[in-house]
Amino acid sequence: MDTIAEAIGKIEKLKIETTRRCPLSIKHTKCPVAILNKEFNDSLDVEVLFSFLQKMIDYGCKAQILLYMYNEPSVDCKLSYIIHYIRDHMGITNHVMFDTNGWGLDEQTIRMLFDIGLDRIVITGYTDEEYQRFKNIKEKLFSDESFDRTKKILNVRAVSDEHTQSKMSMVETYSVFKLDERLDYYKAGEGQLCNVNISDFSCVKLDTLLCVSATGEVTMCEYDWKQTVSFGNLYKDSLEDIITNKIKFNDRAYKQSILPDVCTRCVHYYGLRKTNEQ
């Protein structure tokens, strides 16, 4: 069984939902936020977040920091403050990035986010006009010699629909984004633990991912949006207790093939995979 330092050292991605807010959640009913916002619409306390990050740093965390989960990060008034903190305390080894629907973003704001330390932005245009607008911004940025395109990444993608795809070139179609089906993951059950009889499978995310929700809940995976598996809460549990719970959960998953029911319906390529193919 891993030590706390070993378990933290294996984490490659740390997904942090700094706020549960998203202006488009009402329009996009497939998104979990459309349901979750009815119950909770607050933000993660920055002092609680910074204390957690500092302890992760003390244990040698080198994970990528992804400032999104179900939320829209650009609406968080503390976003630049959080990016500054990560850059000042975690250094250049931790890449900082987020996915966004582009709410409130323009060329100047995108430049500012890159300047203060963001490494990668993925923008999804939910209309043809927005998709084209962000494509134009990307082309303008990349044609500017002062913009370091070797270290900063700006990806633009479109929501999948026939009208949008008909206007895209063959080269562009790889960037089409399909709204996820996370709402359907619990149809056959409510995320209970079960023996799924998959002893020759393991999830690459068990070791490499840790998620923090805007409620402070620390969970195994963003696709378990009901948070049926929680390792603890930043507001009341120590980092050591949270990681210990993660270690115990992973040990049971690997040795006994006991996983949440939601895992049995994971359709993503980084989900369940034969161990002999890893």
Backbone bond lengths (Angstrom), bond angles and torsions (degrees), N, CA, C in turn:
res aa  C-N    CA-C-N  psi(-1)  N-CA   C-N-CA  omega(-1)  CA-C   N-CA-C  phi
1 M - - - 1.466 - - 1.532 109.22 -
2 D 1.321 116.59 137.30 1.463 121.50 -177.60 1.525 112.04 -65.43
3 T 1.341 115.06 151.83 1.444 120.19 166.16 1.531 108.44 -79.56
4 I 1.318 117.32 170.04 1.464 120.69 179.35 1.521 110.39 -61.12
5 A 1.330 116.92 -44.20 1.464 120.68 179.96 1.522 111.37 -63.64
6 E 1.332 117.80 -39.71 1.464 121.23 179.16 1.528 110.69 -65.90
7 A 1.332 116.95 -41.93 1.467 120.50 -179.96 1.520 111.04 -64.74
8 I 1.327 117.44 -42.07 1.465 120.62 178.37 1.520 110.40 -67.11
9 G 1.325 116.65 -35.76 1.460 120.59 178.81 1.513 113.46 -64.11
10 K 1.333 117.38 -24.69 1.460 121.63 179.69 1.530 113.01 -82.39
11 I 1.327 116.79 -16.34 1.463 120.32 -177.46 1.524 109.71 -71.52
12 E 1.323 116.23 119.43 1.461 122.01 -179.00 1.527 112.76 -99.68
13 K 1.352 115.70 -25.84 1.458 119.77 -179.69 1.516 109.38 -134.33
14 L 1.341 114.70 129.67 1.449 121.87 176.78 1.528 107.18 -117.29
15 K 1.338 116.06 106.60 1.458 121.22 -177.44 1.524 108.98 -94.61
16 I 1.329 116.00 123.32 1.462 121.28 -175.53 1.524 109.96 -123.41
17 E 1.308 115.57 120.92 1.461 122.41 177.87 1.527 106.81 -95.50
18 T 1.323 117.81 94.54 1.463 120.26 -174.84 1.514 112.61 -72.43
19 T 1.323 116.85 -24.81 1.467 121.95 176.33 1.521 108.33 -146.22
20 R 1.314 116.99 152.50 1.462 120.98 178.19 1.524 111.35 -92.22
21 R 1.310 117.56 0.24 1.458 120.92 -173.75 1.529 112.36 -77.10
22 C 1.324 115.31 145.25 1.462 121.81 172.51 1.528 108.44 -156.36
23 P 1.332 118.61 117.20 1.465 121.36 -176.64 1.521 114.18 -63.03
24 L 1.333 117.30 -22.80 1.463 119.71 -176.71 1.526 113.32 -98.98
25 S 1.335 117.48 4.63 1.465 119.30 -175.56 1.531 112.35 -63.29
26 I 1.324 117.05 -30.56 1.464 119.76 179.60 1.534 110.88 -67.79
27 K 1.335 116.03 -34.77 1.467 120.36 -178.39 1.516 112.06 -78.82
28 H 1.337 116.43 -32.83 1.462 119.89 -174.75 1.524 109.44 -106.06
29 T 1.317 114.17 87.70 1.463 120.39 -171.91 1.529 113.03 -72.85
30 K 1.339 118.18 -9.79 1.464 119.79 176.68 1.527 111.83 -78.36
31 C 1.311 116.20 -16.48 1.456 120.25 -177.65 1.522 110.02 -79.67
32 P 1.343 118.47 135.45 1.469 120.85 178.56 1.519 113.98 -56.47
33 V 1.345 117.54 -28.84 1.463 119.83 -179.40 1.526 111.31 -61.20
34 A 1.325 117.12 -29.34 1.460 120.43 178.81 1.520 111.00 -59.03
35 I 1.327 116.60 -30.46 1.463 122.12 176.97 1.520 110.76 -92.39
36 L 1.325 116.76 -45.15 1.459 121.34 -174.27 1.515 112.76 -65.90
37 N 1.317 118.01 -31.51 1.462 120.83 -179.38 1.523 112.35 -64.88
38 K 1.323 116.65 -20.80 1.459 119.58 177.73 1.519 110.74 -70.50
39 E 1.343 115.76 -22.62 1.450 120.44 -176.66 1.527 112.10 -104.13
40 F 1.324 117.18 -28.32 1.457 119.87 -173.00 1.517 109.51 -153.80
41 N 1.314 116.45 131.23 1.452 119.61 -177.60 1.531 109.97 -144.18
42 D 1.325 115.32 50.77 1.447 120.47 -176.05 1.525 109.62 -121.74
43 S 1.342 115.81 -173.23 1.452 121.09 -177.82 1.520 110.55 -124.78
44 L 1.314 115.54 156.28 1.456 122.02 176.95 1.526 109.45 -72.72
45 D 1.326 117.07 129.40 1.458 121.38 179.86 1.532 109.71 -62.26
46 V 1.335 117.10 127.58 1.461 119.80 -173.81 1.522 112.10 -66.38
47 E 1.328 118.17 -33.51 1.461 119.59 179.54 1.520 110.93 -67.55
48 V 1.319 116.49 -37.78 1.467 120.90 175.62 1.530 109.44 -65.05
49 L 1.342 116.30 -43.38 1.460 120.90 178.69 1.521 110.99 -62.72
50 F 1.339 117.75 -46.98 1.458 121.05 -177.25 1.531 111.42 -65.16
51 S 1.324 117.50 -36.05 1.459 120.86 176.81 1.528 110.70 -63.51
52 F 1.335 115.52 -42.42 1.467 120.85 177.33 1.521 110.96 -62.79
53 L 1.337 117.26 -46.54 1.458 121.05 -179.36 1.529 111.52 -63.11
54 Q 1.331 116.90 -40.59 1.456 119.89 -179.83 1.528 111.52 -62.51
55 K 1.329 116.16 -40.31 1.463 119.87 178.32 1.531 110.70 -67.50
56 M 1.335 116.54 -36.81 1.464 119.88 176.05 1.531 110.10 -63.24
57 I 1.333 116.79 -41.33 1.465 121.59 177.69 1.519 110.16 -61.49
58 D 1.341 116.69 -43.70 1.465 121.24 -178.96 1.522 111.85 -59.40
59 Y 1.329 116.03 -29.15 1.467 120.43 178.03 1.534 112.22 -89.97
60 G 1.342 116.36 4.47 1.459 120.16 174.82 1.514 115.28 88.74
61 C 1.326 117.90 24.12 1.462 121.08 -179.14 1.530 111.07 -62.02
62 K 1.336 116.26 129.30 1.466 122.69 177.66 1.524 110.98 -121.63
63 A 1.303 116.99 22.07 1.468 121.52 -173.13 1.526 112.29 -70.68
64 Q 1.329 115.14 154.26 1.454 120.64 166.94 1.523 108.20 -68.05
65 I 1.332 116.68 142.84 1.456 121.29 179.89 1.526 108.17 -106.88
66 L 1.324 116.58 116.22 1.463 121.58 -179.45 1.525 107.98 -111.34
67 L 1.323 116.41 111.85 1.461 121.62 -173.14 1.526 111.70 -89.93
68 Y 1.312 115.59 54.27 1.465 120.39 176.63 1.511 108.46 -164.83
69 M 1.302 116.24 156.22 1.448 121.70 170.95 1.528 107.72 -148.25
70 Y 1.339 117.90 -75.53 1.462 121.25 173.45 1.523 110.31 -111.81
71 N 1.305 115.75 -7.67 1.461 122.22 -169.43 1.519 112.80 -91.24
72 E 1.335 115.34 174.99 1.459 122.19 170.35 1.534 107.57 -106.34
73 P 1.329 118.39 103.99 1.474 121.05 -173.94 1.518 114.46 -63.56
74 S 1.338 117.83 -28.11 1.464 119.69 -174.69 1.526 113.30 -67.92
75 V 1.349 118.71 -15.98 1.466 120.38 179.93 1.525 112.03 -87.89
76 D 1.322 117.08 -4.95 1.463 120.79 -179.26 1.530 109.22 -80.58
77 C 1.336 117.50 115.78 1.460 121.40 -178.08 1.521 112.21 -66.39
78 K 1.346 117.46 -14.53 1.459 121.39 -179.54 1.529 112.46 -96.22
79 L 1.326 117.51 5.56 1.454 120.63 -172.25 1.522 113.16 -57.38
80 S 1.331 117.57 -50.23 1.461 119.78 -178.22 1.526 111.12 -64.97
81 Y 1.330 117.36 -35.81 1.464 122.46 177.04 1.521 110.59 -61.55
82 I 1.335 116.58 -43.03 1.467 121.64 -179.74 1.533 110.57 -67.03
83 I 1.332 116.64 -43.59 1.471 120.08 178.59 1.526 110.27 -61.36
84 H 1.327 116.99 -43.61 1.463 121.21 177.05 1.533 110.91 -57.16
85 Y 1.325 116.72 -45.06 1.457 120.66 -178.71 1.528 111.04 -61.74
86 I 1.319 115.77 -46.68 1.461 119.66 -179.09 1.525 110.58 -60.70
87 R 1.322 115.99 -43.62 1.464 120.22 179.85 1.534 111.53 -65.16
88 D 1.321 116.87 -41.92 1.463 121.19 -176.87 1.523 112.56 -71.15
89 H 1.342 116.66 -30.97 1.458 119.97 -172.82 1.522 114.49 -107.99
90 M 1.313 117.52 -25.33 1.459 119.66 -175.96 1.522 112.51 -105.92
91 G 1.332 117.21 -12.24 1.455 119.64 173.80 1.512 113.73 78.86
92 I 1.328 114.84 -170.96 1.465 120.47 -173.47 1.520 112.72 -85.56
93 T 1.335 117.72 -8.70 1.469 118.98 -178.08 1.524 111.78 -75.44
94 N 1.327 117.53 -20.38 1.456 121.15 179.59 1.518 109.78 -98.83
95 H 1.323 117.83 108.24 1.452 120.98 177.90 1.526 109.31 -72.52
96 V 1.337 115.83 141.13 1.459 121.84 -178.29 1.523 108.09 -118.00
97 M 1.320 116.35 130.03 1.467 119.30 -175.14 1.524 110.51 -153.20
98 F 1.320 116.68 166.11 1.455 120.29 170.51 1.518 111.07 -157.35
99 D 1.336 114.75 158.41 1.457 123.20 170.51 1.518 108.03 -98.78
100 T 1.325 116.50 145.49 1.457 120.32 -175.97 1.527 110.70 -147.56
101 N 1.338 116.03 154.17 1.464 119.71 172.01 1.521 110.95 -88.96
102 G 1.352 115.72 3.82 1.454 120.51 175.93 1.516 115.00 85.80
103 W 1.331 116.53 8.88 1.458 120.39 -176.73 1.534 110.52 -58.19
104 G 1.330 116.76 118.91 1.460 121.33 176.69 1.519 115.43 75.38
105 L 1.316 117.30 5.37 1.463 119.56 -177.54 1.524 111.14 -92.43
106 D 1.321 115.05 136.22 1.453 121.72 171.27 1.529 107.33 -135.81
107 E 1.318 116.98 -177.03 1.463 119.72 -176.23 1.525 111.87 -59.02
108 Q 1.322 117.21 -43.55 1.457 120.97 -177.73 1.534 111.69 -63.57
109 T 1.336 116.52 -43.00 1.461 120.57 -179.78 1.523 111.06 -66.50
110 I 1.328 116.67 -40.28 1.458 120.20 178.77 1.524 110.68 -63.73
111 R 1.321 116.83 -42.86 1.472 120.24 176.21 1.528 111.06 -59.72
112 M 1.326 116.70 -43.32 1.455 121.39 -179.84 1.521 111.26 -61.36
113 L 1.340 117.32 -43.87 1.461 121.26 -179.93 1.532 111.22 -62.37
114 F 1.312 116.07 -40.32 1.465 119.28 176.26 1.528 110.84 -66.96
115 D 1.311 116.96 -40.39 1.467 121.26 -177.33 1.527 112.26 -63.95
116 I 1.335 117.73 -35.52 1.464 119.47 -177.36 1.523 112.72 -85.35
117 G 1.337 117.36 -4.65 1.455 117.47 172.42 1.505 118.23 133.83
118 L 1.339 118.06 -1.39 1.459 119.25 177.03 1.525 109.37 -71.50
119 D 1.335 116.84 138.45 1.464 121.12 -178.45 1.520 112.89 -99.36
120 R 1.329 116.28 -30.69 1.474 118.43 -173.57 1.520 110.18 -149.42
121 I 1.317 115.99 134.92 1.459 122.37 174.33 1.524 107.97 -127.07
122 V 1.323 115.88 130.26 1.463 121.39 173.13 1.521 107.39 -113.00
123 I 1.330 116.21 116.50 1.465 121.18 -176.77 1.523 109.68 -108.47
124 T 1.318 115.85 128.61 1.456 121.16 175.79 1.523 109.28 -104.18
125 G 1.329 116.37 118.54 1.458 120.89 175.78 1.515 109.93 -85.60
126 Y 1.319 117.19 115.77 1.465 120.64 -175.00 1.523 113.07 -86.01
127 T 1.328 116.17 -4.75 1.467 120.74 172.80 1.524 107.32 -134.14
128 D 1.321 115.88 163.41 1.468 119.58 177.30 1.524 110.90 -58.23
129 E 1.332 115.59 -40.67 1.470 120.01 -177.41 1.523 111.77 -65.49
130 E 1.330 115.94 -43.09 1.461 119.36 -179.79 1.529 111.06 -68.11
131 Y 1.316 116.10 -40.53 1.461 119.66 177.93 1.526 110.31 -59.36
132 Q 1.316 117.83 -45.14 1.460 121.63 -179.69 1.526 111.03 -68.19
133 R 1.338 116.79 -37.47 1.472 120.13 -179.90 1.525 110.91 -61.42
134 F 1.321 116.60 -44.64 1.461 119.54 -178.88 1.529 112.17 -74.05
135 K 1.328 115.86 -29.31 1.468 118.43 172.67 1.523 110.61 -62.19
136 N 1.315 116.12 -42.01 1.467 120.81 179.89 1.527 111.09 -65.76
137 I 1.340 116.68 -39.02 1.466 120.37 177.74 1.523 110.07 -63.76
138 K 1.319 116.50 -43.12 1.458 120.15 179.34 1.525 111.01 -61.39
139 E 1.325 116.82 -45.56 1.463 120.57 -179.91 1.526 110.91 -61.80
140 K 1.325 116.75 -38.43 1.465 120.38 179.58 1.522 111.21 -68.25
141 L 1.330 116.48 -42.54 1.458 120.14 178.59 1.526 111.32 -63.17
142 F 1.316 116.25 -43.87 1.456 120.27 -176.01 1.525 112.73 -72.40
143 S 1.323 116.49 -18.81 1.468 119.67 176.70 1.532 111.75 -87.99
144 D 1.335 116.11 -7.35 1.466 121.49 179.79 1.529 108.60 -86.97
145 E 1.312 118.26 119.19 1.459 122.04 -177.37 1.523 112.92 -64.63
146 S 1.328 118.22 -21.66 1.466 121.09 179.56 1.530 112.52 -79.15
147 F 1.337 116.87 -11.65 1.463 121.14 179.87 1.525 109.31 -90.18
148 D 1.331 117.09 122.42 1.462 121.94 -176.79 1.526 109.90 -83.81
149 R 1.312 116.12 88.60 1.467 120.93 -177.87 1.524 112.28 -75.60
150 T 1.333 117.94 -8.67 1.469 120.60 177.61 1.526 111.49 -78.30
151 K 1.355 117.02 -22.59 1.455 120.57 -177.29 1.527 113.04 -116.39
152 K 1.318 117.37 -19.77 1.455 121.48 -178.72 1.523 109.67 -110.62
153 I 1.323 115.79 134.27 1.465 120.97 -176.11 1.527 109.64 -118.65
154 L 1.323 115.72 128.45 1.462 122.38 174.75 1.519 108.01 -126.44
155 N 1.328 115.94 111.09 1.458 121.36 177.83 1.521 109.73 -106.73
156 V 1.314 116.22 139.04 1.464 121.67 178.26 1.518 108.44 -123.52
157 R 1.324 116.08 129.67 1.456 119.71 -179.57 1.524 109.55 -135.94
158 A 1.319 116.06 167.22 1.463 121.24 -177.18 1.519 109.85 -119.86
159 V 1.316 116.29 149.92 1.454 120.51 172.47 1.520 108.65 -68.71
160 S 1.297 116.35 137.86 1.455 120.92 -175.58 1.527 112.03 -70.45
161 D 1.299 115.50 117.39 1.462 121.70 167.78 1.528 107.21 -158.35
162 E 1.307 116.71 156.09 1.465 120.85 -172.65 1.521 112.06 -62.00
163 H 1.344 117.08 -35.86 1.463 120.26 -177.15 1.526 110.50 -65.27
164 T 1.337 116.49 -45.70 1.460 120.53 -179.84 1.516 110.64 -65.95
165 Q 1.338 117.33 -46.04 1.457 120.67 -175.87 1.520 111.59 -64.38
166 S 1.327 117.70 -30.28 1.465 120.08 -179.05 1.516 111.31 -66.43
167 K 1.335 117.33 -21.59 1.457 121.55 -178.98 1.527 112.49 -95.07
168 M 1.328 116.53 -3.08 1.460 120.18 -175.34 1.520 110.65 -97.79
169 S 1.307 115.97 146.66 1.457 120.63 175.94 1.523 109.53 -75.09
170 M 1.329 116.87 167.09 1.464 121.38 178.06 1.524 110.69 -60.35
171 V 1.323 116.68 -34.48 1.461 120.81 -179.11 1.522 111.00 -68.35
172 E 1.331 116.72 -31.52 1.459 121.28 -175.20 1.529 113.67 -80.96
173 T 1.304 118.22 -21.78 1.457 120.24 -169.27 1.526 113.13 -63.16
174 Y 1.327 118.01 -19.23 1.468 119.84 178.49 1.526 110.92 -64.08
175 S 1.325 117.54 -21.63 1.459 121.25 -175.48 1.527 112.79 -93.17
176 V 1.325 117.75 11.02 1.466 120.57 177.83 1.527 108.81 -73.45
177 F 1.316 115.58 132.70 1.455 122.34 -176.77 1.520 108.96 -111.82
178 K 1.321 116.35 125.91 1.455 120.93 178.42 1.525 109.52 -98.60
179 L 1.328 116.41 130.28 1.459 119.46 176.89 1.520 109.30 -57.86
180 D 1.323 115.52 134.06 1.471 119.46 -171.85 1.522 112.30 -71.87
181 E 1.333 113.81 169.65 1.465 120.49 -179.33 1.520 111.46 -114.16
182 R 1.340 117.36 33.57 1.459 119.43 -176.40 1.524 112.99 -60.99
183 L 1.325 116.99 -26.71 1.463 118.65 179.76 1.520 111.72 -63.87
184 D 1.337 116.57 -21.95 1.466 120.47 -176.73 1.518 112.87 -92.08
185 Y 1.308 118.22 -4.76 1.456 120.26 -172.61 1.524 113.70 -67.74
186 Y 1.314 117.14 -16.45 1.463 119.58 -174.68 1.526 112.88 -107.64
187 K 1.315 117.57 12.05 1.462 119.95 -174.40 1.529 112.95 -61.42
188 A 1.321 116.03 -40.73 1.462 119.05 -176.48 1.522 112.66 -84.18
189 G 1.313 116.98 -4.69 1.461 121.06 -178.80 1.506 109.01 -177.95
190 E 1.287 116.37 178.24 1.464 119.90 -177.77 1.517 111.72 -112.40
191 G 1.336 116.55 36.90 1.452 120.19 173.17 1.513 114.22 79.59
192 Q 1.329 117.72 16.63 1.443 119.27 -178.83 1.529 110.43 -69.29
193 L 1.330 116.21 155.25 1.454 119.50 175.09 1.518 108.58 -69.81
194 C 1.329 116.20 141.07 1.449 119.59 179.44 1.517 109.79 -152.90
195 N 1.308 116.79 154.52 1.458 120.96 175.24 1.517 106.99 -84.56
196 V 1.341 116.20 108.34 1.459 120.07 -171.93 1.522 112.68 -93.78
197 N 1.344 116.31 1.77 1.458 120.82 175.56 1.521 111.89 56.14
198 I 1.310 115.99 50.81 1.459 121.06 178.88 1.527 109.12 -127.16
199 S 1.313 115.85 54.22 1.461 120.75 -174.20 1.523 112.80 -62.39
200 D 1.335 117.66 -21.16 1.468 119.32 179.14 1.529 111.41 -97.46
201 F 1.308 117.07 16.87 1.455 121.38 177.87 1.534 109.63 -122.58
202 S 1.305 115.14 154.73 1.464 119.94 169.54 1.517 108.01 -151.86
203 C 1.319 116.46 158.02 1.457 120.91 -178.79 1.520 109.38 -98.92
204 V 1.310 116.80 127.73 1.460 120.65 -179.11 1.523 111.55 -67.50
205 K 1.340 116.97 -15.23 1.462 119.90 -179.30 1.523 113.00 -84.75
206 L 1.310 118.52 -18.68 1.456 120.12 -175.21 1.520 111.59 -55.71
207 D 1.325 115.88 -44.01 1.463 120.43 -179.18 1.522 112.60 -89.10
208 T 1.331 117.01 -33.98 1.465 120.20 -164.53 1.519 115.30 -96.37
209 L 1.336 118.70 -5.29 1.458 121.28 -175.71 1.520 111.08 -127.22
210 L 1.342 115.36 141.67 1.457 121.74 170.57 1.524 107.14 -139.52
211 C 1.331 116.43 132.88 1.461 121.36 -176.57 1.522 110.61 -116.53
212 V 1.329 115.51 139.55 1.459 122.03 176.82 1.525 107.81 -123.82
213 S 1.318 116.69 119.89 1.466 120.20 -178.81 1.520 110.46 -88.14
214 A 1.327 116.08 169.27 1.459 121.62 179.91 1.523 112.51 -66.62
215 T 1.329 117.46 -15.36 1.466 121.67 175.68 1.521 111.82 -87.30
216 G 1.347 116.81 -3.03 1.456 121.23 -177.94 1.511 113.69 91.48
217 E 1.333 116.33 -2.11 1.467 120.08 -178.99 1.530 109.37 -72.04
218 V 1.329 116.35 135.32 1.464 122.18 179.53 1.522 107.22 -107.44
219 T 1.333 116.90 116.81 1.450 121.78 -169.79 1.528 111.86 -125.90
220 M 1.324 114.96 172.52 1.462 120.31 -173.32 1.524 112.67 -81.46
221 C 1.340 118.04 -30.62 1.459 119.26 -168.95 1.520 110.29 -162.76
222 E 1.338 116.66 141.72 1.461 119.60 -179.45 1.522 112.82 -68.34
223 Y 1.338 117.16 -18.71 1.462 118.83 -179.40 1.524 112.49 -80.17
224 D 1.316 116.90 -13.10 1.456 121.18 169.78 1.522 106.99 -90.08
225 W 1.349 115.87 69.00 1.458 120.18 -169.89 1.521 113.37 -70.78
226 K 1.331 117.33 -16.40 1.455 119.85 174.47 1.527 111.67 -81.96
227 Q 1.325 115.09 -3.86 1.463 121.71 178.22 1.526 111.54 56.84
228 T 1.324 115.22 47.86 1.462 120.02 179.37 1.522 111.51 -71.10
229 V 1.333 116.78 -22.67 1.464 120.87 174.97 1.519 108.16 -116.55
230 S 1.321 116.23 110.88 1.465 121.88 178.56 1.519 108.78 -120.88
231 F 1.328 115.28 136.83 1.463 120.44 177.13 1.524 111.63 -92.78
232 G 1.322 116.81 -7.45 1.455 121.47 -179.74 1.516 110.56 147.72
233 N 1.315 115.74 -176.09 1.460 121.29 -177.71 1.522 109.50 -131.83
234 L 1.323 117.07 134.28 1.460 121.88 -176.79 1.523 112.70 -61.28
235 Y 1.323 117.84 -25.34 1.455 120.70 -177.25 1.527 113.12 -78.67
236 K 1.333 117.11 -17.51 1.469 117.42 -175.13 1.522 114.51 -136.99
237 D 1.334 118.35 -11.79 1.463 120.38 -176.82 1.527 110.82 -116.55
238 S 1.327 116.80 147.80 1.460 121.23 177.22 1.522 110.29 -76.39
239 L 1.323 116.32 157.33 1.458 119.82 177.40 1.519 110.34 -60.19
240 E 1.327 116.56 -39.60 1.461 120.05 -179.54 1.523 111.70 -60.35
241 D 1.333 116.99 -42.20 1.466 120.05 178.72 1.524 111.08 -67.35
242 I 1.334 116.70 -39.27 1.468 121.30 -179.78 1.522 110.89 -63.41
243 I 1.336 117.03 -47.74 1.466 120.27 -178.88 1.518 110.95 -69.28
244 T 1.326 117.45 -35.23 1.471 120.40 176.25 1.519 110.61 -60.53
245 N 1.336 116.62 -42.38 1.467 120.03 177.25 1.526 111.11 -64.22
246 K 1.324 116.69 -37.27 1.470 120.31 176.76 1.530 110.48 -64.25
247 I 1.306 116.82 -42.97 1.465 121.40 179.73 1.526 110.39 -61.03
248 K 1.330 116.62 -45.69 1.470 120.76 -179.65 1.526 111.01 -64.15
249 F 1.336 116.41 -40.92 1.468 120.26 178.90 1.523 110.39 -62.78
250 N 1.334 117.09 -47.00 1.465 120.72 -179.67 1.516 111.41 -63.59
251 D 1.328 116.99 -39.57 1.461 120.73 -179.33 1.521 110.57 -62.25
252 R 1.327 115.43 -42.22 1.466 119.15 177.78 1.528 111.12 -67.09
253 A 1.339 116.61 -38.85 1.469 120.28 -179.95 1.523 110.98 -63.50
254 Y 1.338 116.41 -44.40 1.463 120.23 -177.54 1.531 112.70 -72.69
255 K 1.324 116.96 -42.52 1.467 120.35 -172.46 1.515 113.16 -85.49
256 Q 1.344 116.92 -31.78 1.455 119.84 -174.67 1.526 113.54 -115.50
257 S 1.347 116.91 -0.42 1.469 121.56 -178.38 1.522 111.84 56.42
258 I 1.327 116.26 37.63 1.455 120.98 177.58 1.520 108.55 -104.24
259 L 1.321 115.21 113.81 1.460 122.12 -177.86 1.526 109.51 -131.70
260 P 1.323 117.85 161.44 1.468 119.39 174.65 1.517 110.20 -61.83
261 D 1.310 116.18 150.49 1.456 121.09 179.64 1.520 111.67 -56.91
262 V 1.341 117.26 -34.10 1.461 120.83 -178.68 1.521 111.66 -60.33
263 C 1.345 117.65 -30.13 1.468 121.33 -178.40 1.523 111.89 -65.97
264 T 1.317 116.85 -28.27 1.463 120.10 -177.20 1.525 111.84 -70.18
265 R 1.329 117.64 -14.31 1.460 120.91 179.19 1.523 112.40 -113.28
266 C 1.339 116.47 16.32 1.460 119.65 178.46 1.523 109.33 -66.91
267 V 1.338 116.66 126.77 1.460 120.82 -176.41 1.514 112.10 -107.87
268 H 1.328 117.14 8.99 1.452 120.63 -173.74 1.530 110.84 -95.38
269 Y 1.327 115.26 145.55 1.457 120.16 -173.08 1.519 112.57 -63.21
270 Y 1.331 118.49 -23.61 1.452 120.06 178.61 1.530 111.31 -92.74
271 G 1.310 116.28 13.42 1.456 120.22 179.24 1.519 111.50 -86.81
272 L 1.318 116.52 -122.72 1.457 119.86 -177.31 1.520 110.43 -74.82
273 R 1.313 114.13 130.91 1.456 119.66 -175.34 1.524 109.18 -146.80
274 K 1.319 117.45 143.51 1.460 119.54 179.88 1.521 110.22 -61.13
275 T 1.330 115.25 134.63 1.459 119.25 -176.70 1.524 111.30 -64.18
276 N 1.313 117.90 -30.59 1.460 118.99 -178.25 1.511 112.61 -78.76
277 E 1.347 117.22 -1.96 1.457 120.99 176.15 1.511 111.48 -102.12
278 Q 1.327 117.46 -6.85 1.449 121.03 -177.77 1.531 110.63 -79.43
